[in-house]
Amino acid sequence: MTITPPARPRVRRVSYFVAATLALLPIAAPTFAQTPDRPIDPDRAAELFEEARGLEAGNPWAVPLFGPLLFVDPSTRYVVATEGDTNGVLHPEGSVFAGLLPEDVGIANTAVEWGGKRWTMVMWPPPAGYFARRVLIAHELFHRLAPELGLRMTSPTNDHLDSAEGRIWFRLELRALARALAAEGADRREAVLDALRFRARRHEVFPSAAEEERALELNEGLAEYTGVHAALPSLGRAGWAARLVESQEVRAAEAGITRNFAYATGPAYGLLLGALWPEWENEVDEDFDLAEATARAYAAPPARALAASAPAHMDAYDGIALTGFEQKRAAAREQQLAAWRKRFFEEPVLRLPADSAFGYSFNPNALATIEGLGQVLIGGSVRGGWGSLESSSDVLLRRVEGLVVEAIVPAPTDPEARPISGDGWVLDLRESWKLTPGERPGDWTVRPSGP
């Protein structure tokens, strides 16, 4: 569908100044000594653990934010933790615990069940900037406690945000949210209503969008809201959230937004809602809808009326130029999709099954969707019972009925060489597995070495 916005006088976008500007400036952390066999300095780790405990003062939830926390060096798997594990892997080292993380545990900024506990895992080194580091750690602390809030951590694909129309309405929503965070009173309400108009229009065009977006906002959106709320002083939160929103909108011009949009909308809606409904967090459960709650708080019209009025408000956010840009991007994307279909479905490939040990790590800003087939990680790590694959190029996670069933990369350059490698990837295959021919000529897969 082509969107033709009405001709209206162009309105200059609002610029803003947030009083707590200093809260947005990164502060360099001091450098501490470390050795090759101890790549994480325990004293520095202990300091950051105390810093993480201090985030409790800004915790918006009714349950404790801080819990078992570990830092992991990805290259060596050396780990420093706040406490020991039940498997005896971690041993006391001063006021902390240290050891080597087992090979079957994936490394990422995340929450993980391991050693008889649910941990927050943060890759070492964390950001040097004081506030950036605190936001990240508080974000990951939320992921650990989410089950205590009754939340299921799902990550739907949100494929509609890879379409031209889905992106147009979403980027307009971001522009309205940035304006709302900088405004007050009637001006804030009107900007909030604009954001809800653009969202309602998107959900009208894409019927599954409302539930998919809501689910990711309960996951990554609430996590990032927690990060902003716990890590920054109250006067700095709106400014930080506005920067997140505008940065996301700028990045959207060059990258996908299907998996990372909630990092911007979660803090924005959370803070805008909190301005009128303090302690709304107490009402959060698996059915909570952040945008819908904001609509109630700001006495918004019904969703159908909001959607109908959305086109009339586009020009206030430079909608004509945005529409033209997205239509050109859609044409270029068709060429990229054709290249990916050739890479993954016409040329020889290596298929890696998604077994019970399967997992992957990726940059949410470098993720694209092939509708009906899966997601493309533009660089990332994939692991399974067969070993681990590191890629600097494109990896397809093929999905069937929403579940990842395999990872696909171009076929090995030389199947006899070790390590096994191909176009932009290297596979560390476990000794109990072997490379075997696939179903199509030139294809390969991996199977257990046993009989």
C-alpha positions in Angstrom: 0.0 0.0 0.0 1.3 3.4 -0.9 0.7 6.2 1.6 -0.1 9.6 0.2 -0.1 12.2 3.0 -2.2 15.3 2.6 -0.6 18.5 1.5 -0.1 20.7 4.5 2.4 23.5 5.5 5.6 21.9 6.8 6.0 22.3 10.5 9.6 22.5 11.9 10.4 19.6 14.2 10.8 20.6 17.9 14.3 20.8 19.3 14.7 20.5 23.1 17.0 21.0 26.0 16.8 18.8 29.0 17.8 20.4 32.3 19.8 17.3 33.4 22.1 17.3 30.4 25.1 16.3 32.6 23.3 13.0 33.2 23.8 12.1 29.6 27.5 12.6 29.5 29.7 9.4 29.7 32.3 9.4 32.5 35.4 7.3 31.8 36.1 4.5 34.3 39.6 4.1 35.8 41.8 1.3 34.4 42.7 -1.6 36.7 45.5 -4.1 36.3 44.7 -7.5 34.9 46.7 -10.5 33.9 46.4 -13.0 31.0 45.2 -15.8 33.4 42.9 -13.4 35.1 41.4 -11.1 32.4 38.9 -9.6 34.9 40.4 -7.8 37.8 38.6 -9.0 40.9 38.9 -5.7 42.7 37.4 -3.8 39.8 34.6 -6.4 39.5 33.9 -6.1 43.2 33.5 -2.3 42.8 31.1 -2.7 40.0 29.1 -5.3 42.0 28.7 -2.6 44.7 27.7 -0.1 42.0 25.1 -2.6 40.8 23.7 -3.1 44.3 23.3 0.7 44.5 20.8 0.5 41.6 18.3 -0.8 44.0 17.6 2.8 45.1 16.0 3.5 41.7 14.3 0.2 41.3 10.7 0.8 40.1 9.5 -2.8 40.9 8.1 -4.3 44.1 10.7 -7.1 44.1 14.4 -6.7 44.5 16.3 -5.8 41.4 19.8 -7.0 42.4 20.6 -10.7 42.5 23.3 -13.2 41.5 25.5 -11.4 39.0 28.5 -12.5 37.0 30.9 -10.8 34.5 32.3 -13.0 31.7 35.3 -12.4 29.5 34.0 -13.8 26.1 37.5 -14.8 24.7 38.6 -16.8 27.7 35.3 -17.7 29.5 36.8 -16.4 32.7 34.0 -15.4 35.1 33.8 -13.3 38.2 30.6 -13.5 40.2 28.9 -12.1 43.3 28.5 -15.6 44.8 29.3 -19.2 44.3 27.5 -21.8 42.2 26.2 -25.2 43.3 28.5 -27.1 40.8 31.7 -25.9 42.5 33.0 -24.1 39.3 33.4 -20.7 41.1 35.9 -20.3 43.9 36.3 -17.5 46.4 38.8 -14.8 45.4 38.8 -12.0 47.9 35.2 -10.7 48.2 34.1 -12.3 44.9 34.0 -15.7 43.2 35.9 -16.7 40.0 36.3 -19.6 37.6 35.8 -20.7 34.0 32.4 -20.8 32.6 31.6 -24.2 31.1 31.6 -24.5 27.3 27.9 -25.4 27.1 26.8 -22.0 28.6 26.3 -19.3 26.0 27.9 -15.9 26.6 25.8 -12.7 26.1 24.3 -9.8 28.1 21.3 -11.8 29.4 19.8 -13.8 32.2 20.9 -17.4 32.4 20.0 -20.5 34.4 23.2 -22.1 35.5 24.9 -23.7 38.5 21.6 -24.0 40.4 20.7 -20.3 40.1 19.3 -17.7 37.8 22.0 -15.2 37.1 22.4 -11.9 35.4 25.3 -12.2 32.9 27.2 -9.2 31.6 30.1 -9.5 29.1 33.4 -8.0 30.2 34.3 -5.2 29.9 31.0 -3.3 30.5 30.7 0.2 29.1 33.2 2.7 30.4 30.6 5.5 30.6 29.1 5.7 34.1 25.5 6.0 33.1 25.7 3.8 30.1 27.1 1.0 32.2 24.5 1.4 34.9 21.7 1.4 32.3 23.0 -1.8 30.8 23.5 -3.6 34.1 20.0 -2.6 35.4 18.5 -3.7 32.0 20.0 -7.2 32.5 19.1 -7.3 36.1 15.5 -6.9 35.1 15.7 -10.0 32.8 16.8 -12.0 35.8 13.8 -11.0 37.9 11.1 -10.9 35.1 9.8 -14.4 36.0 9.1 -13.1 39.5 6.8 -10.5 37.9 4.9 -13.2 36.1 6.4 -12.2 32.7 7.2 -14.6 29.9 10.3 -13.4 28.0 9.2 -13.9 24.4 10.8 -12.3 21.4 8.3 -12.3 18.4 9.8 -11.5 15.0 7.7 -8.3 14.3 8.2 -8.8 10.6 5.8 -6.0 9.7 8.5 -3.5 10.9 10.6 -4.5 7.9 7.9 -3.3 5.5 7.8 0.2 4.1 4.4 1.0 5.6 5.2 -0.5 9.0 8.4 1.4 9.2 6.8 4.7 8.1 4.2 4.6 10.9 6.7 3.4 13.4 9.3 6.1 12.7 6.5 8.7 12.9 5.6 7.3 16.3 9.2 7.7 17.4 9.3 11.3 16.3 6.1 12.0 18.3 7.4 10.3 21.4 10.6 12.4 21.3 8.5 15.5 21.1 6.2 14.3 24.0 9.2 13.6 26.3 10.4 17.2 25.7 7.0 18.9 26.2 4.7 19.6 29.1 0.9 20.0 29.7 -1.3 20.2 26.6 1.6 20.0 24.2 2.8 16.8 25.8 -0.7 15.3 25.6 -1.0 16.2 21.9 2.3 14.6 21.1 1.4 11.5 23.0 -1.8 11.3 21.1 0.1 11.6 17.8 2.3 8.7 18.8 -0.7 6.7 19.6 -2.3 7.7 16.3 0.6 6.4 14.3 0.7 3.2 16.4 -3.0 2.6 16.0 -2.8 3.1 12.2 0.1 0.6 12.0 -1.9 -2.0 14.0 -4.9 -1.5 11.8 -2.8 -2.2 8.7 -1.0 -5.2 10.3 -3.5 -7.1 12.6 -0.9 -9.2 14.3 1.4 -6.2 15.1 -0.3 -5.2 18.4 0.3 -8.5 20.1 3.8 -8.9 18.7 4.9 -5.4 19.7 3.3 -5.7 23.1 5.2 -8.9 23.8 8.6 -7.5 22.9 7.9 -4.3 24.9 7.2 -6.5 28.0 10.6 -8.1 27.4 13.2 -5.6 26.1 11.0 -2.5 26.6 10.5 -3.0 30.3 14.1 -4.0 30.7 15.4 -0.8 29.1 12.8 1.2 31.1 14.2 -0.4 34.2 17.7 0.5 33.1 16.8 4.2 32.6 14.7 4.4 35.8 17.3 2.7 38.1 20.5 4.2 36.6 19.7 7.9 36.2 18.5 10.6 38.6 14.8 11.5 38.1 15.6 14.8 36.3 17.8 13.0 33.7 15.4 10.2 32.7 13.3 12.0 30.1 16.4 13.4 28.4 18.0 10.0 28.2 14.8 8.4 26.9 14.4 11.1 24.3 18.0 10.5 23.2 17.2 6.8 22.9 14.1 7.5 20.8 15.9 9.9 18.4 18.9 7.7 18.1 16.6 4.8 17.2 14.8 6.9 14.6 18.1 7.9 13.0 19.5 4.3 13.0 16.2 3.1 11.4 17.3 4.9 8.2 20.2 2.4 7.8 19.3 -0.7 9.8 16.4 -3.0 10.7 14.2 -2.3 13.7 12.2 -5.6 14.1 14.1 -6.7 17.2 15.4 -3.4 18.8 12.5 -1.0 18.6 11.4 -1.7 22.2 14.6 -0.4 23.6 13.3 3.0 22.6 9.5 2.7 23.1 9.7 1.0 26.5 11.4 3.8 28.3 9.4 6.5 26.4 6.0 5.1 27.2 7.0 4.0 30.7 8.1 7.5 31.7 5.2 9.3 30.0 2.8 6.9 31.7 4.6 7.4 35.1 4.1 11.2 34.8 0.3 10.7 35.2 0.1 7.2 36.9 2.8 6.8 39.6 3.6 3.2 40.4 1.9 1.8 37.4 4.5 -0.9 37.6 2.5 -2.6 40.3 -0.1 -3.5 37.7 2.2 -5.2 35.2 1.5 -8.9 34.4 1.8 -11.0 31.2 -1.3 -9.3 29.7 -0.2 -5.7 30.4 0.0 -3.3 27.4 2.3 -0.3 27.9 0.9 1.8 25.1 -2.7 0.9 25.9 -2.1 2.0 29.5 -0.6 5.2 28.3 -3.7 5.8 26.1 -6.0 5.4 29.1 -3.8 7.7 31.3 -3.9 10.5 28.6 -7.7 10.0 27.9 -7.0 9.1 24.2 -9.9 8.4 21.8 -10.7 4.8 20.8 -8.0 3.1 18.7 -10.2 3.2 15.5 -10.6 7.0 15.8 -6.9 7.4 16.4 -6.0 5.3 13.4 -8.4 7.3 11.2 -6.9 10.6 12.2 -3.2 9.5 11.8 -2.7 10.6 8.1 -3.8 14.2 9.0 -0.9 14.4 11.5 1.9 13.1 9.4 3.1 16.4 8.0 3.9 17.8 11.4 6.6 15.1 11.6 8.0 15.5 8.0 5.9 12.6 6.8 6.2 13.4 3.1 10.0 13.1 3.1 9.9 10.0 5.3 7.4 8.3 3.0 9.6 8.9 0.0 12.7 7.6 1.8 11.0 4.4 2.9 9.6 3.7 -0.6 13.1 3.9 -2.0 14.4 1.7 0.8 11.8 -0.9 0.0 13.0 -1.1 -3.6 16.6 -1.6 -2.5 15.5 -4.2 0.1 13.9 -6.3 -2.6 17.4 -6.6 -4.2 18.9 -7.6 -0.9 16.2 -10.3 -0.3 16.9 -11.7 -3.8 20.6 -11.9 -2.8 19.8 -13.7 0.4 17.4 -16.2 -1.2 20.2 -17.1 -3.6 22.8 -17.3 -0.8 20.7 -19.5 1.4 18.4 -21.5 -0.9 20.0 -21.7 -4.3 23.7 -22.1 -3.7 25.3 -24.8 -1.6 25.0 -24.4 2.2 25.9 -25.8 5.6 22.9 -26.6 7.8 23.3 -26.6 11.6 20.3 -28.1 13.5 18.6 -26.3 16.3 19.0 -29.0 19.0 18.3 -28.8 22.7 21.6 -26.9 23.3 20.9 -24.4 20.5 21.4 -20.7 21.1 22.7 -17.6 19.5 24.0 -14.1 20.2 23.6 -11.1 17.9 23.5 -7.4 17.6 19.7 -6.4 17.7 20.7 -3.4 15.4 22.0 -5.9 12.8 19.0 -8.2 12.2 16.8 -8.5 9.1 13.7 -10.6 8.2 13.0 -12.8 5.2 9.2 -13.0 5.5 8.0 -16.5 6.0 11.5 -18.0 6.3 13.3 -16.5 9.3 15.8 -13.9 10.4 19.2 -13.0 9.0 21.9 -12.3 11.7 24.3 -9.8 10.1 27.2 -11.2 12.1 26.8 -13.1 15.3 27.4 -16.4 17.2 25.5 -19.6 17.0 25.9 -22.7 19.2 24.5 -26.1 19.6 25.4 -29.6 20.8 27.6 -29.7 17.7 29.8 -26.8 18.8 29.9 -23.1 18.0 30.0 -20.9 14.9 31.3 -17.4 14.7 30.3 -15.3 11.7 31.2 -11.8 10.5 28.8 -12.2 7.6 25.1 -13.3 7.2 23.6 -16.3 9.0 20.0 -17.4 8.4 18.0 -18.6 11.3 15.3 -20.6 9.5 11.9 -20.7 11.3 9.0 -23.0 11.0 5.8 -21.9 12.8 7.8 -19.3 14.7 10.4 -21.7 16.0 14.1 -21.7 14.8 14.8 -25.2 13.3 18.3 -24.6 11.9 21.0 -22.1 11.1 22.2 -21.8 7.5 25.5 -20.4 6.1 27.2 -20.9 2.8 28.9 -24.3 2.3 32.4 -24.8 3.6 35.2 -23.7 1.4 37.2 -26.9 2.0 35.2 -29.6 4.0 38.5 -31.4 4.8 40.2 -28.4 6.3 40.3 -27.7 10.1 39.0 -25.5 11.4 35.9 -25.7 9.1 35.2 -22.3 7.5 33.3 -20.6 4.7 32.3 -17.2 3.5 32.6 -15.1 6.6 32.3 -17.9 9.2 34.3 -20.3 11.2 32.9 -23.5 12.9 34.4 -25.0 16.0 33.0 -28.6 15.6 33.1 -30.9 18.6 35.0 -34.1 18.2 31.8 -36.2 18.8 30.3 -34.6 15.6 31.2 -34.8 12.0 30.6 -33.0 8.7 28.4 -35.0 6.3 26.9 -34.4 2.9 23.4 -32.8 2.9 20.3 -33.7 0.9 21.1 -31.5 -2.1 24.4 -31.8 -4.1 27.0 -29.5 -2.5 25.1 -29.1 0.7 26.6 -30.1 4.1 25.2 -30.7 7.6 26.6 -32.0 10.9 25.8 -35.2 12.7 27.0 -37.1 15.7 30.1 -39.3 15.0 28.6 -42.4 16.6 27.1 -45.4 14.8 
